[in-house]
Amino acid sequence: MHAVVETGGKQYRVTEGDTIYVEKLAHEVGEQVTLDRVLLVNDNGNITVGNPVIANAKVIAKVDNQIKAKKVIVFKYKPKKNYRKKTGHRQPYTKLLIEKIEV
């Protein structure tokens, strides 16, 4: 059984036992998270598609870790004008462990 869920403006294909990295969620490590925006469920060939979501369907996950991605360096400059600006960005993510898909 697998499902397609939406969180943080992105869609993820998940099965039970998967680990996914989603945009940061405001939950502590070890808490359970319910993802209720389920767009599609495939249960051994029996496909259910939502319009846009499936009513009463949810995916239960556990927060495994709150992490940051590798740093991305942003360097701006204008030649011959002595303008240089160097900044960095680390995107925060939440690591989720998919426990159960309920339809």
N, CA, C and O atoms as CSV, one atom per row, in Angstrom:
chain,resi,resn,atom,element,x,y,z
A,1,MET,N,N,0.854,-1.175,0.000
A,1,MET,CA,C,0.000,0.000,0.000
A,1,MET,C,C,0.899,1.236,0.000
A,1,MET,O,O,1.861,1.314,0.763
A,2,HIS,N,N,0.578,2.190,-0.854
A,2,HIS,CA,C,1.280,3.462,-0.825
A,2,HIS,C,C,0.285,4.595,-1.022
A,2,HIS,O,O,-0.834,4.398,-1.498
A,3,ALA,N,N,0.735,5.800,-0.636
A,3,ALA,CA,C,-0.135,6.972,-0.721
A,3,ALA,C,C,0.690,8.163,-1.193
A,3,ALA,O,O,1.917,8.171,-1.100
A,4,VAL,N,N,-0.017,9.165,-1.700
A,4,VAL,CA,C,0.604,10.438,-2.061
A,4,VAL,C,C,0.024,11.481,-1.120
A,4,VAL,O,O,-1.185,11.708,-1.092
A,5,VAL,N,N,0.912,12.118,-0.342
A,5,VAL,CA,C,0.478,13.129,0.622
A,5,VAL,C,C,1.093,14.464,0.247
A,5,VAL,O,O,2.120,14.532,-0.428
A,6,GLU,N,N,0.438,15.526,0.702
A,6,GLU,CA,C,0.933,16.880,0.456
A,6,GLU,C,C,1.219,17.548,1.784
A,6,GLU,O,O,0.378,17.551,2.683
A,7,THR,N,N,2.407,18.113,1.903
A,7,THR,CA,C,2.769,18.902,3.070
A,7,THR,C,C,3.857,19.892,2.669
A,7,THR,O,O,4.772,19.553,1.918
A,8,GLY,N,N,3.752,21.091,3.164
A,8,GLY,CA,C,4.741,22.110,2.843
A,8,GLY,C,C,4.743,22.515,1.383
A,8,GLY,O,O,5.760,22.991,0.877
A,9,GLY,N,N,3.613,22.334,0.687
A,9,GLY,CA,C,3.537,22.711,-0.713
A,9,GLY,C,C,4.160,21.707,-1.665
A,9,GLY,O,O,4.283,21.979,-2.859
A,10,LYS,N,N,4.559,20.542,-1.148
A,10,LYS,CA,C,5.171,19.506,-1.976
A,10,LYS,C,C,4.417,18.201,-1.789
A,10,LYS,O,O,3.742,18.000,-0.780
A,11,GLN,N,N,4.539,17.314,-2.776
A,11,GLN,CA,C,3.865,16.020,-2.714
A,11,GLN,C,C,4.903,14.919,-2.563
A,11,GLN,O,O,5.974,14.968,-3.169
A,12,TYR,N,N,4.568,13.917,-1.739
A,12,TYR,CA,C,5.482,12.821,-1.443
A,12,TYR,C,C,4.735,11.494,-1.608
A,12,TYR,O,O,3.592,11.359,-1.172
A,13,ARG,N,N,5.390,10.522,-2.241
A,13,ARG,CA,C,4.853,9.168,-2.345
A,13,ARG,C,C,5.440,8.375,-1.191
A,13,ARG,O,O,6.659,8.244,-1.080
A,14,VAL,N,N,4.573,7.843,-0.326
A,14,VAL,CA,C,5.041,7.181,0.893
A,14,VAL,C,C,4.434,5.795,1.015
A,14,VAL,O,O,3.329,5.539,0.535
A,15,THR,N,N,5.168,4.909,1.661
A,15,THR,CA,C,4.684,3.606,2.088
A,15,THR,C,C,5.032,3.454,3.555
A,15,THR,O,O,5.819,4.236,4.088
A,16,GLU,N,N,4.456,2.455,4.218
A,16,GLU,CA,C,4.742,2.246,5.633
A,16,GLU,C,C,6.204,1.869,5.801
A,16,GLU,O,O,6.721,1.005,5.092
A,17,GLY,N,N,6.870,2.528,6.752
A,17,GLY,CA,C,8.282,2.279,7.012
A,17,GLY,C,C,9.222,3.221,6.289
A,17,GLY,O,O,10.428,3.181,6.533
A,18,ASP,N,N,8.711,4.068,5.406
A,18,ASP,CA,C,9.554,5.023,4.681
A,18,ASP,C,C,10.027,6.145,5.587
A,18,ASP,O,O,9.408,6.439,6.610
A,19,THR,N,N,11.130,6.765,5.200
A,19,THR,CA,C,11.635,7.969,5.842
A,19,THR,C,C,11.644,9.073,4.800
A,19,THR,O,O,12.202,8.907,3.716
A,20,ILE,N,N,11.014,10.220,5.137
A,20,ILE,CA,C,10.980,11.341,4.202
A,20,ILE,C,C,11.440,12.607,4.918
A,20,ILE,O,O,11.339,12.722,6.139
A,21,TYR,N,N,11.943,13.542,4.138
A,21,TYR,CA,C,12.355,14.845,4.644
A,21,TYR,C,C,11.365,15.874,4.107
A,21,TYR,O,O,11.238,16.044,2.894
A,22,VAL,N,N,10.660,16.565,5.018
A,22,VAL,CA,C,9.657,17.549,4.622
A,22,VAL,C,C,10.074,18.916,5.153
A,22,VAL,O,O,10.974,19.026,5.986
A,23,GLU,N,N,9.407,19.953,4.656
A,23,GLU,CA,C,9.650,21.289,5.183
A,23,GLU,C,C,9.377,21.288,6.684
A,23,GLU,O,O,8.536,20.526,7.160
A,24,LYS,N,N,10.073,22.125,7.422
A,24,LYS,CA,C,10.038,22.078,8.879
A,24,LYS,C,C,8.612,22.155,9.440
A,24,LYS,O,O,7.821,23.023,9.072
A,25,LEU,N,N,8.318,21.220,10.338
A,25,LEU,CA,C,7.050,21.181,11.052
A,25,LEU,C,C,7.300,21.552,12.511
A,25,LEU,O,O,8.361,21.248,13.056
A,26,ALA,N,N,6.333,22.204,13.140
A,26,ALA,CA,C,6.483,22.657,14.529
A,26,ALA,C,C,6.086,21.545,15.491
A,26,ALA,O,O,5.100,21.665,16.218
A,27,HIS,N,N,6.861,20.461,15.491
A,27,HIS,CA,C,6.629,19.341,16.391
A,27,HIS,C,C,7.957,18.927,17.000
A,27,HIS,O,O,9.016,19.119,16.403
A,28,GLU,N,N,7.889,18.357,18.196
A,28,GLU,CA,C,9.098,17.896,18.882
A,28,GLU,C,C,9.486,16.514,18.363
A,28,GLU,O,O,8.670,15.804,17.776
A,29,VAL,N,N,10.748,16.145,18.590
A,29,VAL,CA,C,11.238,14.832,18.205
A,29,VAL,C,C,10.516,13.772,19.033
A,29,VAL,O,O,10.430,13.885,20.255
A,30,GLY,N,N,10.000,12.747,18.366
A,30,GLY,CA,C,9.275,11.676,19.032
A,30,GLY,C,C,7.765,11.826,18.985
A,30,GLY,O,O,7.050,10.866,19.273
A,31,GLU,N,N,7.261,12.993,18.634
A,31,GLU,CA,C,5.810,13.208,18.541
A,31,GLU,C,C,5.253,12.550,17.286
A,31,GLU,O,O,5.965,12.321,16.309
A,32,GLN,N,N,3.945,12.252,17.342
A,32,GLN,CA,C,3.265,11.738,16.167
A,32,GLN,C,C,2.644,12.893,15.396
A,32,GLN,O,O,2.124,13.844,15.981
A,33,VAL,N,N,2.709,12.793,14.077
A,33,VAL,CA,C,2.159,13.803,13.186
A,33,VAL,C,C,1.136,13.119,12.293
A,33,VAL,O,O,1.384,12.030,11.774
A,34,THR,N,N,-0.011,13.757,12.115
A,34,THR,CA,C,-1.033,13.234,11.221
A,34,THR,C,C,-1.069,14.089,9.962
A,34,THR,O,O,-1.357,15.284,10.019
A,35,LEU,N,N,-0.778,13.470,8.835
A,35,LEU,CA,C,-0.838,14.144,7.539
A,35,LEU,C,C,-2.188,13.802,6.926
A,35,LEU,O,O,-2.404,12.675,6.479
A,36,ASP,N,N,-3.104,14.784,6.906
A,36,ASP,CA,C,-4.460,14.495,6.455
A,36,ASP,C,C,-4.742,14.928,5.022
A,36,ASP,O,O,-5.844,14.705,4.520
A,37,ARG,N,N,-3.776,15.539,4.358
A,37,ARG,CA,C,-3.965,15.899,2.946
A,37,ARG,C,C,-3.444,14.747,2.087
A,37,ARG,O,O,-2.353,14.816,1.521
A,38,VAL,N,N,-4.256,13.679,2.003
A,38,VAL,CA,C,-3.912,12.498,1.216
A,38,VAL,C,C,-4.576,12.645,-0.150
A,38,VAL,O,O,-5.798,12.758,-0.245
A,39,LEU,N,N,-3.770,12.641,-1.198
A,39,LEU,CA,C,-4.270,12.876,-2.551
A,39,LEU,C,C,-4.602,11.590,-3.289
A,39,LEU,O,O,-5.493,11.579,-4.139
A,40,LEU,N,N,-3.889,10.491,-2.974
A,40,LEU,CA,C,-4.079,9.235,-3.684
A,40,LEU,C,C,-3.686,8.091,-2.768
A,40,LEU,O,O,-2.733,8.206,-1.998
A,41,VAL,N,N,-4.421,6.986,-2.849
A,41,VAL,CA,C,-4.074,5.772,-2.112
A,41,VAL,C,C,-4.148,4.605,-3.073
A,41,VAL,O,O,-5.142,4.436,-3.780
A,42,ASN,N,N,-3.084,3.786,-3.102
A,42,ASN,CA,C,-3.052,2.567,-3.903
A,42,ASN,C,C,-2.971,1.401,-2.935
A,42,ASN,O,O,-1.939,1.184,-2.299
A,43,ASP,N,N,-4.075,0.640,-2.822
A,43,ASP,CA,C,-4.141,-0.495,-1.905
A,43,ASP,C,C,-4.187,-1.779,-2.726
A,43,ASP,O,O,-5.263,-2.298,-3.024
A,44,ASN,N,N,-3.004,-2.288,-3.090
A,44,ASN,CA,C,-2.865,-3.522,-3.876
A,44,ASN,C,C,-3.663,-3.469,-5.179
A,44,ASN,O,O,-4.404,-4.399,-5.496
A,45,GLY,N,N,-3.509,-2.387,-5.924
A,45,GLY,CA,C,-4.180,-2.238,-7.208
A,45,GLY,C,C,-5.518,-1.524,-7.138
A,45,GLY,O,O,-6.048,-1.113,-8.171
A,46,ASN,N,N,-6.075,-1.366,-5.949
A,46,ASN,CA,C,-7.322,-0.623,-5.766
A,46,ASN,C,C,-6.959,0.845,-5.540
A,46,ASN,O,O,-6.592,1.225,-4.428
A,47,ILE,N,N,-7.057,1.666,-6.575
A,47,ILE,CA,C,-6.596,3.050,-6.523
A,47,ILE,C,C,-7.766,3.968,-6.184
A,47,ILE,O,O,-8.827,3.904,-6.803
A,48,THR,N,N,-7.548,4.824,-5.186
A,48,THR,CA,C,-8.529,5.839,-4.806
A,48,THR,C,C,-7.881,7.201,-5.000
A,48,THR,O,O,-6.813,7.469,-4.450
A,49,VAL,N,N,-8.528,8.061,-5.781
A,49,VAL,CA,C,-8.010,9.392,-6.066
A,49,VAL,C,C,-8.948,10.407,-5.427
A,49,VAL,O,O,-10.168,10.300,-5.557
A,50,GLY,N,N,-8.380,11.392,-4.739
A,50,GLY,CA,C,-9.178,12.417,-4.091
A,50,GLY,C,C,-9.563,13.530,-5.040
A,50,GLY,O,O,-9.058,13.633,-6.158
A,51,ASN,N,N,-10.478,14.364,-4.557
A,51,ASN,CA,C,-10.935,15.495,-5.360
A,51,ASN,C,C,-11.001,16.743,-4.491
A,51,ASN,O,O,-12.125,17.111,-4.150
A,52,PRO,N,N,-9.968,17.424,-4.098
A,52,PRO,CA,C,-8.556,17.124,-4.311
A,52,PRO,C,C,-7.977,16.173,-3.266
A,52,PRO,O,O,-6.922,15.585,-3.502
A,53,VAL,N,N,-8.647,16.002,-2.097
A,53,VAL,CA,C,-8.130,15.079,-1.084
A,53,VAL,C,C,-9.172,13.999,-0.808
A,53,VAL,O,O,-10.354,14.151,-1.118
A,54,ILE,N,N,-8.697,12.905,-0.217
A,54,ILE,CA,C,-9.584,11.800,0.138
A,54,ILE,C,C,-10.112,12.048,1.545
A,54,ILE,O,O,-9.336,12.253,2.479
A,55,ALA,N,N,-11.432,12.029,1.692
A,55,ALA,CA,C,-12.038,12.237,3.008
A,55,ALA,C,C,-11.734,11.036,3.907
A,55,ALA,O,O,-11.743,9.891,3.454
A,56,ASN,N,N,-11.466,11.313,5.186
A,56,ASN,CA,C,-11.209,10.300,6.217
A,56,ASN,C,C,-9.930,9.499,5.984
A,56,ASN,O,O,-9.736,8.479,6.645
A,57,ALA,N,N,-9.065,9.910,5.087
A,57,ALA,CA,C,-7.789,9.231,4.882
A,57,ALA,C,C,-6.705,10.050,5.561
A,57,ALA,O,O,-6.713,11.280,5.506
A,58,LYS,N,N,-5.767,9.353,6.206
A,58,LYS,CA,C,-4.659,10.059,6.853
A,58,LYS,C,C,-3.441,9.160,6.924
A,58,LYS,O,O,-3.542,7.934,6.882
A,59,VAL,N,N,-2.309,9.789,7.031
A,59,VAL,CA,C,-1.038,9.100,7.175
A,59,VAL,C,C,-0.461,9.515,8.518
A,59,VAL,O,O,-0.325,10.704,8.807
A,60,ILE,N,N,-0.124,8.530,9.334
A,60,ILE,CA,C,0.432,8.793,10.657
A,60,ILE,C,C,1.938,8.593,10.585
A,60,ILE,O,O,2.418,7.554,10.130
A,61,ALA,N,N,2.675,9.600,11.039
A,61,ALA,CA,C,4.137,9.562,10.999
A,61,ALA,C,C,4.687,9.992,12.350
A,61,ALA,O,O,3.989,10.610,13.155
A,62,LYS,N,N,5.954,9.655,12.586
A,62,LYS,CA,C,6.632,10.049,13.815
A,62,LYS,C,C,7.798,10.951,13.450
A,62,LYS,O,O,8.537,10.670,12.506
A,63,VAL,N,N,7.964,12.047,14.206
A,63,VAL,CA,C,9.069,12.961,13.960
A,63,VAL,C,C,10.349,12.290,14.452
A,63,VAL,O,O,10.498,12.000,15.639
A,64,ASP,N,N,11.265,12.052,13.523
A,64,ASP,CA,C,12.512,11.369,13.859
A,64,ASP,C,C,13.612,12.357,14.211
A,64,ASP,O,O,14.439,12.081,15.080
A,65,ASN,N,N,13.628,13.517,13.538
A,65,ASN,CA,C,14.699,14.483,13.779
A,65,ASN,C,C,14.326,15.822,13.155
A,65,ASN,O,O,13.560,15.878,12.194
A,66,GLN,N,N,14.871,16.893,13.708
A,66,GLN,CA,C,14.779,18.235,13.119
A,66,GLN,C,C,16.195,18.590,12.668
A,66,GLN,O,O,17.095,18.715,13.498
A,67,ILE,N,N,16.397,18.752,11.366
A,67,ILE,CA,C,17.744,18.963,10.842
A,67,ILE,C,C,17.762,20.139,9.877
A,67,ILE,O,O,16.725,20.701,9.525
A,68,LYS,N,N,18.981,20.494,9.459
A,68,LYS,CA,C,19.172,21.526,8.449
A,68,LYS,C,C,19.942,20.930,7.286
A,68,LYS,O,O,20.759,20.027,7.468
A,69,ALA,N,N,19.681,21.438,6.091
A,69,ALA,CA,C,20.385,20.995,4.889
A,69,ALA,C,C,21.788,21.604,4.868
A,69,ALA,O,O,22.132,22.421,5.722
A,70,LYS,N,N,22.579,21.203,3.898
A,70,LYS,CA,C,23.908,21.781,3.750
A,70,LYS,C,C,23.786,23.257,3.395
A,70,LYS,O,O,22.802,23.680,2.790
A,71,LYS,N,N,24.785,24.027,3.773
A,71,LYS,CA,C,24.751,25.459,3.533
A,71,LYS,C,C,24.919,25.776,2.055
A,71,LYS,O,O,25.759,25.201,1.363
A,72,VAL,N,N,24.098,26.705,1.596
A,72,VAL,CA,C,24.186,27.209,0.234
A,72,VAL,C,C,24.766,28.616,0.329
A,72,VAL,O,O,24.229,29.464,1.041
A,73,ILE,N,N,25.853,28.862,-0.383
A,73,ILE,CA,C,26.507,30.164,-0.366
A,73,ILE,C,C,25.901,31.045,-1.451
A,73,ILE,O,O,25.789,30.634,-2.607
A,74,VAL,N,N,25.512,32.257,-1.072
A,74,VAL,CA,C,24.972,33.241,-2.009
A,74,VAL,C,C,25.979,34.379,-2.075
A,74,VAL,O,O,26.210,35.062,-1.078
A,75,PHE,N,N,26.578,34.589,-3.237
A,75,PHE,CA,C,27.596,35.622,-3.403
A,75,PHE,C,C,27.163,36.559,-4.516
A,75,PHE,O,O,27.007,36.146,-5.665
A,76,LYS,N,N,26.967,37.838,-4.162
A,76,LYS,CA,C,26.579,38.846,-5.145
A,76,LYS,C,C,27.733,39.824,-5.315
A,76,LYS,O,O,28.402,40.180,-4.345
A,77,TYR,N,N,27.961,40.250,-6.535
A,77,TYR,CA,C,28.965,41.281,-6.744
A,77,TYR,C,C,28.671,42.020,-8.037
A,77,TYR,O,O,28.014,41.506,-8.942
A,78,LYS,N,N,29.177,43.234,-8.092
A,78,LYS,CA,C,29.093,44.029,-9.309
A,78,LYS,C,C,30.523,44.386,-9.696
A,78,LYS,O,O,31.250,45.010,-8.923
A,79,PRO,N,N,30.908,43.990,-10.881
A,79,PRO,CA,C,32.295,44.246,-11.273
A,79,PRO,C,C,32.608,45.743,-11.379
A,79,PRO,O,O,31.776,46.536,-11.822
A,80,LYS,N,N,33.807,46.105,-10.969
A,80,LYS,CA,C,34.362,47.460,-11.057
A,80,LYS,C,C,33.683,48.455,-10.123
A,80,LYS,O,O,33.985,49.646,-10.192
A,81,LYS,N,N,32.788,48.018,-9.263
A,81,LYS,CA,C,32.081,48.930,-8.357
A,81,LYS,C,C,32.382,48.653,-6.891
A,81,LYS,O,O,31.819,49.310,-6.016
A,82,ASN,N,N,33.259,47.690,-6.605
A,82,ASN,CA,C,33.647,47.316,-5.241
A,82,ASN,C,C,32.425,46.939,-4.395
A,82,ASN,O,O,32.355,47.273,-3.212
A,83,TYR,N,N,31.467,46.243,-5.009
A,83,TYR,CA,C,30.288,45.771,-4.288
A,83,TYR,C,C,30.360,44.256,-4.216
A,83,TYR,O,O,30.339,43.573,-5.240
A,84,ARG,N,N,30.444,43.738,-3.000
A,84,ARG,CA,C,30.457,42.296,-2.769
A,84,ARG,C,C,29.621,41.997,-1.546
A,84,ARG,O,O,29.736,42.671,-0.522
A,85,LYS,N,N,28.774,40.978,-1.656
A,85,LYS,CA,C,27.944,40.574,-0.521
A,85,LYS,C,C,27.909,39.053,-0.486
A,85,LYS,O,O,27.525,38.411,-1.463
A,86,LYS,N,N,28.313,38.479,0.647
A,86,LYS,CA,C,28.336,37.029,0.799
A,86,LYS,C,C,27.416,36.650,1.948
A,86,LYS,O,O,27.604,37.102,3.078
A,87,THR,N,N,26.425,35.820,1.659
A,87,THR,CA,C,25.522,35.310,2.685
A,87,THR,C,C,25.359,33.810,2.473
A,87,THR,O,O,25.734,33.276,1.429
A,88,GLY,N,N,24.807,33.147,3.458
A,88,GLY,CA,C,24.562,31.713,3.366
A,88,GLY,C,C,23.158,31.395,3.829
A,88,GLY,O,O,22.511,32.205,4.494
A,89,HIS,N,N,22.689,30.203,3.472
A,89,HIS,CA,C,21.353,29.779,3.871
A,89,HIS,C,C,21.366,28.285,4.143
A,89,HIS,O,O,21.920,27.511,3.362
A,90,ARG,N,N,20.750,27.875,5.262
A,90,ARG,CA,C,20.567,26.458,5.578
A,90,ARG,C,C,19.075,26.214,5.768
A,90,ARG,O,O,18.474,26.727,6.711
A,91,GLN,N,N,18.483,25.437,4.879
A,91,GLN,CA,C,17.051,25.159,4.922
A,91,GLN,C,C,16.744,24.153,6.024
A,91,GLN,O,O,17.352,23.083,6.058
A,92,PRO,N,N,15.807,24.471,6.933
A,92,PRO,CA,C,15.442,23.501,7.971
A,92,PRO,C,C,14.465,22.449,7.441
A,92,PRO,O,O,13.556,22.762,6.672
A,93,TYR,N,N,14.665,21.204,7.862
A,93,TYR,CA,C,13.821,20.088,7.464
A,93,TYR,C,C,13.396,19.295,8.682
A,93,TYR,O,O,14.023,19.370,9.738
A,94,THR,N,N,12.323,18.532,8.524
A,94,THR,CA,C,11.869,17.585,9.532
A,94,THR,C,C,11.939,16.197,8.914
A,94,THR,O,O,11.415,15.966,7.825
A,95,LYS,N,N,12.591,15.274,9.616
A,95,LYS,CA,C,12.700,13.901,9.139
A,95,LYS,C,C,11.538,13.111,9.736
A,95,LYS,O,O,11.404,13.027,10.957
A,96,LEU,N,N,10.700,12.534,8.877
A,96,LEU,CA,C,9.521,11.794,9.324
A,96,LEU,C,C,9.668,10.315,9.006
A,96,LEU,O,O,10.170,9.943,7.945
A,97,LEU,N,N,9.223,9.470,9.942
A,97,LEU,CA,C,9.152,8.030,9.741
A,97,LEU,C,C,7.677,7.661,9.606
A,97,LEU,O,O,6.900,7.846,10.542
A,98,ILE,N,N,7.296,7.142,8.448
A,98,ILE,CA,C,5.891,6.813,8.167
A,98,ILE,C,C,5.540,5.522,8.912
A,98,ILE,O,O,6.174,4.486,8.712
A,99,GLU,N,N,4.508,5.600,9.782
A,99,GLU,CA,C,4.122,4.451,10.581
A,99,GLU,C,C,2.909,3.720,10.020
A,99,GLU,O,O,2.900,2.491,9.960
A,100,LYS,N,N,1.871,4.474,9.603
A,100,LYS,CA,C,0.627,3.830,9.191
A,100,LYS,C,C,-0.109,4.676,8.174
A,100,LYS,O,O,-0.092,5.904,8.247
A,101,ILE,N,N,-0.764,4.008,7.212
A,101,ILE,CA,C,-1.633,4.675,6.249
A,101,ILE,C,C,-3.044,4.181,6.517
A,101,ILE,O,O,-3.317,2.983,6.437
A,102,GLU,N,N,-3.951,5.120,6.840
A,102,GLU,CA,C,-5.334,4.759,7.144
A,102,GLU,C,C,-6.251,5.321,6.070
A,102,GLU,O,O,-6.117,6.474,5.661
A,103,VAL,N,N,-7.191,4.487,5.618
A,103,VAL,CA,C,-8.163,4.932,4.612
A,103,VAL,C,C,-9.552,4.877,5.205
A,103,VAL,O,O,-10.525,5.211,4.528
